[in-house]
Amino acid sequence: MDKKIADLIECWNKRNIRGLYCSSREEAVNKILEIIPASASIGLSGSVTLEQLDIIRLLEARGNQVINQGKPGISRQESLELRRKGAQADYYLASANAISQNGELVFFSAFGNRSAGIAYAKNVIIVAGINKLTANIEEAMKRARDYATPLNCKRLDWDSACFKDGTCRKEICFSPVYKRMCCQIMVIEAEATPDRLQVILVGDNLGF
């Protein structure tokens, strides 16, 4: 572990956030399976990082109840209801859009289920690749809005103002003309409840 990552974990410790470093995707998957009991229910947010880790399938195969709003064959209404239930699960899994070197975690959300789960679930695990690290909170916000959000709009085929060329136009990106993804912005600076929030930083590029 290099000094930059060690310093970041120390910043998280000061913020009452448990920071963990895993050098590989495999190590990160094993750490998640170690932390979450096989009997626990799990909520989650849509995440390329979680897809790349294949952790949802592994948890389901182990016998965990995974409240997955993205499973095939369900209606939009069913998906929205599962998002609400997921925020009340024993554990909530998500990734960040960006992380500052000082330890702030930045999340953009369309519907708010990710914000709700991260803010108030009993146990939260945030998994992120080192590609999401930024120098400061200003750069973290810029990364989330100007880089991650347009790519997610493209991935999900959302007709947002940034969809075609990846340029954020937040001043015009409103319904009914556009389908805006960055409706809610959440920045975690610290945690009040000991051991509730854990961040697993992975020494690999994951997600957007």
C-alpha positions as CSV (number, residue, x, y, z in Angstrom):
1,M,0.0,0.0,0.0
2,D,1.5,3.3,-1.0
3,K,1.5,6.4,1.2
4,K,-1.3,8.1,-0.7
5,I,-3.7,5.3,0.0
6,A,-2.5,5.0,3.6
7,D,-3.1,8.7,4.1
8,L,-6.6,8.4,2.6
9,I,-7.5,5.5,5.0
10,E,-6.2,7.6,7.9
11,C,-8.5,10.4,6.8
12,W,-11.4,8.0,6.8
13,N,-10.5,6.8,10.2
14,K,-10.7,10.4,11.5
15,R,-14.1,10.7,9.9
16,N,-15.4,7.6,11.7
17,I,-15.4,5.7,8.4
18,R,-13.7,2.3,8.2
19,G,-11.4,2.3,5.2
20,L,-10.0,-1.0,3.7
21,Y,-7.6,-1.5,0.8
22,C,-7.7,-4.6,-1.4
23,S,-5.0,-4.9,-4.1
24,S,-7.2,-6.9,-6.5
25,R,-10.8,-7.5,-7.5
26,E,-10.6,-11.0,-6.1
27,E,-9.4,-9.8,-2.8
28,A,-12.2,-7.2,-2.7
29,V,-14.9,-9.9,-3.4
30,N,-13.5,-12.1,-0.7
31,K,-13.5,-9.2,1.8
32,I,-17.2,-8.4,1.0
33,L,-18.2,-12.1,1.5
34,E,-16.2,-12.1,4.7
35,I,-17.9,-8.9,6.1
36,I,-21.5,-9.8,5.1
37,P,-23.1,-12.8,7.0
38,A,-24.7,-15.4,4.8
39,S,-28.0,-14.8,6.6
40,A,-28.1,-11.1,5.8
41,S,-30.4,-9.3,3.4
42,I,-28.7,-7.0,0.9
43,G,-29.9,-3.9,-0.9
44,L,-27.9,-2.3,-3.6
45,S,-27.7,0.6,-6.1
46,G,-27.1,0.2,-9.8
47,S,-23.4,0.0,-10.3
48,V,-20.9,-1.0,-13.0
49,T,-18.4,-1.7,-10.2
50,L,-20.7,-4.3,-8.6
51,E,-21.3,-5.8,-12.0
52,Q,-17.6,-6.1,-12.7
53,L,-17.0,-7.8,-9.4
54,D,-19.9,-10.2,-10.0
55,I,-20.7,-9.9,-6.4
56,I,-24.5,-9.9,-6.7
57,R,-24.5,-13.4,-8.3
58,L,-22.0,-14.7,-5.7
59,L,-24.1,-13.4,-2.8
60,E,-27.3,-14.9,-4.3
61,A,-25.5,-18.2,-4.9
62,R,-24.4,-18.3,-1.2
63,G,-28.0,-17.9,-0.1
64,N,-28.2,-14.2,0.7
65,Q,-31.5,-12.4,0.1
66,V,-30.4,-9.8,-2.5
67,I,-33.0,-7.1,-3.2
68,N,-32.1,-6.5,-6.8
69,Q,-34.1,-3.8,-8.6
70,G,-32.3,-4.6,-11.8
71,K,-33.3,-8.2,-12.2
72,P,-34.7,-9.1,-15.6
73,G,-38.5,-9.4,-16.2
74,I,-39.8,-7.0,-13.6
75,S,-41.9,-3.9,-14.2
76,R,-40.7,-0.3,-13.6
77,Q,-43.1,-0.1,-10.6
78,E,-41.7,-3.4,-9.2
79,S,-38.2,-2.0,-9.6
80,L,-39.0,1.2,-7.8
81,E,-40.6,-0.8,-4.9
82,L,-37.5,-3.0,-4.6
83,R,-35.3,0.2,-4.4
84,R,-37.3,1.3,-1.4
85,K,-37.0,-2.1,0.3
86,G,-33.3,-2.3,-0.5
87,A,-32.6,0.8,1.6
88,Q,-34.1,-1.1,4.6
89,A,-31.9,-4.3,4.2
90,D,-29.3,-5.5,6.7
91,Y,-26.5,-4.3,4.4
92,Y,-26.4,-1.9,1.5
93,L,-23.9,-2.1,-1.3
94,A,-22.9,0.7,-3.6
95,S,-20.0,2.5,-5.3
96,A,-19.1,6.1,-5.3
97,N,-18.9,8.4,-8.3
98,A,-15.7,10.0,-6.9
99,I,-13.6,10.1,-3.8
100,S,-11.4,13.0,-2.6
101,Q,-7.9,12.5,-1.2
102,N,-9.3,14.0,2.0
103,G,-11.9,11.2,2.3
104,E,-15.1,12.9,1.1
105,L,-17.4,10.5,-0.9
106,V,-19.5,11.9,-3.7
107,F,-22.7,10.2,-5.1
108,F,-25.1,11.4,-7.8
109,S,-28.5,9.9,-7.9
110,A,-31.6,10.1,-10.0
111,F,-34.3,8.4,-7.9
112,G,-32.7,8.7,-4.4
113,N,-32.6,5.1,-3.5
114,R,-28.8,5.1,-3.4
115,S,-28.9,8.3,-1.3
116,A,-31.4,6.7,1.1
117,G,-29.5,3.4,1.5
118,I,-26.1,5.0,2.0
119,A,-27.4,7.6,4.4
120,Y,-29.5,5.4,6.7
121,A,-29.1,1.7,6.1
122,K,-27.9,-0.3,9.1
123,N,-24.6,-1.3,7.4
124,V,-23.1,0.2,4.3
125,I,-20.3,-1.0,2.1
126,I,-18.9,1.3,-0.6
127,V,-16.6,-0.3,-3.1
128,A,-14.6,1.8,-5.5
129,G,-11.6,1.4,-7.8
130,I,-8.6,3.7,-7.5
131,N,-9.6,5.4,-10.8
132,K,-12.2,7.3,-8.7
133,L,-9.7,9.1,-6.5
134,T,-9.3,12.8,-7.0
135,A,-7.2,15.5,-5.5
136,N,-9.9,17.4,-3.6
137,I,-13.7,17.7,-3.2
138,E,-13.9,20.2,-6.2
139,E,-12.3,17.7,-8.5
140,A,-14.5,14.9,-7.1
141,M,-17.7,16.9,-7.9
142,K,-16.3,17.6,-11.4
143,R,-15.5,14.0,-12.0
144,A,-19.0,12.9,-10.9
145,R,-20.8,15.4,-13.0
146,D,-18.7,15.8,-16.1
147,Y,-17.3,12.3,-16.4
148,A,-19.3,9.6,-14.6
149,T,-22.8,10.9,-15.1
150,P,-22.6,11.2,-19.0
151,L,-21.2,7.7,-19.2
152,N,-24.0,6.3,-17.0
153,C,-26.5,8.1,-19.2
154,K,-25.0,6.5,-22.3
155,R,-24.9,3.1,-20.6
156,L,-28.6,3.3,-19.6
157,D,-29.8,5.1,-22.7
158,W,-31.1,8.1,-20.8
159,D,-32.1,11.1,-23.0
160,S,-30.2,13.6,-20.9
161,A,-28.6,16.8,-22.1
162,C,-25.2,15.3,-21.8
163,F,-26.1,12.1,-23.7
164,K,-24.8,12.9,-27.2
165,D,-21.5,14.5,-26.5
166,G,-20.8,14.0,-22.8
167,T,-21.0,17.7,-22.0
168,C,-23.0,18.6,-18.8
169,R,-25.7,21.2,-19.4
170,K,-27.2,21.3,-16.0
171,E,-28.9,24.7,-16.6
172,I,-31.2,23.2,-19.3
173,C,-31.3,19.5,-18.3
174,F,-34.9,19.3,-16.9
175,S,-38.1,17.3,-17.6
176,P,-40.0,17.0,-19.8
177,V,-37.4,17.8,-22.5
178,Y,-34.6,15.8,-20.9
179,K,-34.3,12.8,-18.5
180,R,-32.0,14.1,-15.9
181,M,-29.8,11.6,-13.9
182,C,-28.0,14.0,-11.5
183,C,-31.1,15.0,-9.5
184,Q,-29.6,14.4,-6.1
185,I,-26.1,15.1,-5.0
186,M,-24.8,13.5,-1.8
187,V,-21.4,14.2,-0.2
188,I,-20.4,12.2,2.8
189,E,-17.9,14.1,5.0
190,A,-18.1,11.9,8.1
191,E,-20.1,9.2,9.8
192,A,-21.8,9.5,13.2
193,T,-22.4,5.8,13.9
194,P,-19.2,3.7,14.6
195,D,-18.7,0.8,12.2
196,R,-21.8,1.6,10.1
197,L,-20.0,2.8,7.0
198,Q,-17.1,0.9,5.4
199,V,-15.2,1.8,2.2
200,I,-13.3,-0.9,0.2
201,L,-10.8,0.8,-2.1
202,V,-9.6,-1.6,-4.8
203,G,-6.2,-1.3,-6.5
204,D,-7.8,-1.6,-10.0
205,N,-9.9,0.5,-12.3
206,L,-13.6,-0.3,-11.7
207,G,-16.7,1.4,-13.0
208,F,-17.0,5.0,-14.3
